[in-house]
Amino acid sequence: MRIGVFGRGHVGAALGHALASAGHEVRYGVRDPAEAEDEEPGLVALPEAGRWGEVLLLGVPYGAVQEVLHAAGDLDRKIIVDPTNAPKPPTDERSSSQIIAGFVPTAKVVRAFNTVPAEVMLNPRFGEARASTFVCADDALARTTVLGLARDIGFDAVDAGPLKSACSIDRLLAVWRVLAFEGGLGRNLAFQLLRR
């Protein structure tokens, strides 16, 4: 599958590398490929990444998302994966992913990968266990597509229903931060959903 990653930050680079290692074709959309510090193949302008990718992944900080999506051009019917986290929770009843969906109303926004750090995105296996990622989207086909991509890179992918479910899933991030930083467990930490 063709994956266009907007940005080359820690998250974008980690997910892009993992997806490429799983056999997917990956290109990184950046504002000006000519000014990029590295000259690796696969760096293209944002609009080119948007046109080319079957699935698009947000690899920029939450505060840059609206600008990047606007710069990417027409994203009609594109699947856009949102692993970003707002610095503060929205003040209304919507999740940050629902707010992002409002920026691109004809695209299919999918919430995934936001409760794990880049280190776990690169390697979601913990011995015999796999980190869970919770996937939310209003479009069922888009959700199924991203569930498959998450499994391709080693995650236990959990179907968490419509995009509004992200409001509840996002609370796990607060727990993760407490355990990782205040609890001293470090960043190589993830949740696993147990079933029986």
C-alpha positions in Angstrom: 0.0 0.0 0.0 1.2 3.6 -0.7 1.6 5.5 2.6 2.2 9.2 2.5 3.5 10.6 5.8 3.1 14.3 6.5 6.3 15.3 8.3 9.5 13.6 9.5 9.3 14.1 13.3 9.8 11.2 15.7 6.3 9.8 15.2 6.2 10.2 11.4 9.7 8.7 11.0 8.9 5.8 13.4 5.7 4.8 11.7 7.0 5.4 8.3 10.0 3.1 9.0 7.9 0.4 10.5 5.4 0.5 7.6 8.3 0.4 5.0 9.8 -2.5 6.9 6.5 -4.3 6.6 6.6 -4.0 2.8 4.5 -0.8 2.3 5.7 2.0 0.0 6.3 5.1 2.0 7.0 8.7 1.0 7.4 11.7 3.3 5.6 15.0 2.6 7.6 18.0 3.7 7.2 21.7 3.2 10.3 22.1 1.0 12.1 18.9 0.0 15.0 20.9 -1.4 15.8 22.3 2.1 15.6 19.0 4.0 18.6 18.3 6.0 18.9 14.7 4.7 18.7 13.8 1.0 17.2 10.4 1.4 14.8 9.2 -1.3 11.1 9.5 -0.6 11.0 13.1 0.4 8.4 15.0 -1.6 6.3 18.1 -1.3 3.2 17.9 0.8 0.7 18.1 -2.1 2.6 15.3 -3.9 2.5 13.1 -0.8 -1.2 13.8 -0.5 -2.0 12.9 -4.1 0.2 9.8 -4.1 -0.7 8.2 -0.8 -3.6 5.8 -0.5 -3.3 6.3 3.2 -1.9 9.5 4.7 -0.4 9.7 8.2 0.0 12.8 10.3 3.7 12.9 11.5 3.7 16.5 12.7 2.8 18.0 16.1 -0.9 18.7 16.7 -0.5 22.4 16.5 0.8 22.1 12.9 -1.9 19.8 11.6 -4.4 22.3 10.2 -1.7 24.2 8.3 -0.2 21.0 6.9 -3.6 19.6 5.8 -4.3 22.9 4.1 -0.9 22.9 2.4 -1.5 19.3 1.2 -4.3 20.4 -1.1 -7.3 18.2 -2.1 -7.6 15.2 0.3 -11.1 14.2 -0.7 -11.9 10.6 0.3 -8.3 10.0 1.5 -7.8 8.0 4.7 -5.9 10.2 7.2 -4.4 8.5 10.2 -4.1 10.7 13.3 -1.6 9.7 16.0 -1.2 13.3 17.3 -2.0 14.4 20.8 -3.1 17.9 21.7 -1.1 19.6 24.5 -4.4 20.1 26.3 -7.7 18.3 25.9 -10.2 20.2 23.8 -12.6 22.3 25.9 -15.7 20.9 24.1 -17.0 17.3 24.0 -15.0 16.4 20.9 -11.7 14.6 20.7 -8.8 16.3 18.9 -9.3 13.8 16.1 -12.9 15.0 15.6 -11.6 18.5 15.5 -9.1 17.5 12.8 -11.9 15.8 10.9 -13.5 19.2 10.7 -10.5 20.5 8.9 -10.9 17.9 6.1 -14.6 17.1 6.0 -14.5 15.0 2.9 -11.6 12.8 4.1 -11.8 9.8 6.4 -10.0 10.5 9.6 -8.8 7.5 11.7 -7.5 7.7 15.3 -4.7 5.3 16.0 -1.2 4.9 17.6 -1.7 7.9 19.9 -1.3 5.9 23.2 2.2 4.7 22.4 5.5 6.6 22.0 7.7 6.4 18.9 9.9 3.8 20.5 7.0 1.4 20.7 5.8 2.3 17.2 9.2 1.0 16.0 8.9 -2.2 18.0 5.5 -3.0 19.6 6.6 -6.5 20.8 7.3 -7.1 24.4 8.6 -10.6 24.5 5.6 -12.8 23.5 3.2 -9.9 24.1 2.2 -7.1 21.6 1.2 -3.5 22.5 -2.4 -2.7 21.7 -3.4 0.3 19.6 -7.0 1.4 19.6 -8.4 2.4 16.2 -11.4 4.7 15.9 -13.1 6.0 12.7 -16.6 6.7 11.4 -15.8 5.1 8.1 -15.8 1.3 8.6 -13.6 0.6 5.5 -11.0 3.2 6.7 -11.0 1.7 10.2 -10.5 -1.8 8.7 -7.6 -0.6 6.5 -5.8 1.0 9.5 -6.4 -2.0 11.7 -4.6 -4.1 9.0 -1.7 -1.6 8.8 -1.3 -1.7 12.6 -1.2 -5.5 12.5 1.3 -5.4 9.7 3.8 -3.6 11.9 3.2 -5.9 14.9 0.5 -4.3 17.0 -2.5 -5.9 18.7 -5.0 -3.7 16.8 -8.3 -3.1 18.6 -11.4 -1.9 16.8 -12.7 0.8 19.1 -15.6 1.9 16.9 -16.5 5.4 15.7 -14.3 8.5 16.0 -16.2 9.8 19.0 -14.6 6.8 20.9 -11.3 8.7 20.8 -12.6 10.9 23.7 -12.4 7.8 26.0 -9.3 6.2 24.4 -7.4 9.5 24.8 -7.7 9.2 28.6 -5.2 6.3 28.4 -2.6 8.8 27.4 -2.8 10.6 30.7 -2.3 7.2 32.5 0.6 6.4 30.2 2.3 9.8 31.1 1.8 9.3 34.8 3.4 5.8 34.7 6.2 6.7 32.3 7.3 10.0 33.9 5.9 10.3 37.4 6.1 6.6 38.0 9.6 6.4 36.6 8.8 3.5 34.2 10.3 5.3 31.2 9.1 5.6 27.6 9.2 1.9 26.6 5.8 1.3 28.0 2.5 0.3 26.4 -0.9 -1.0 27.2 -2.2 -4.5 26.2 -5.8 -5.4 26.1 -6.4 -8.8 27.6 -9.4 -10.9 26.4 -11.1 -14.2 27.3 
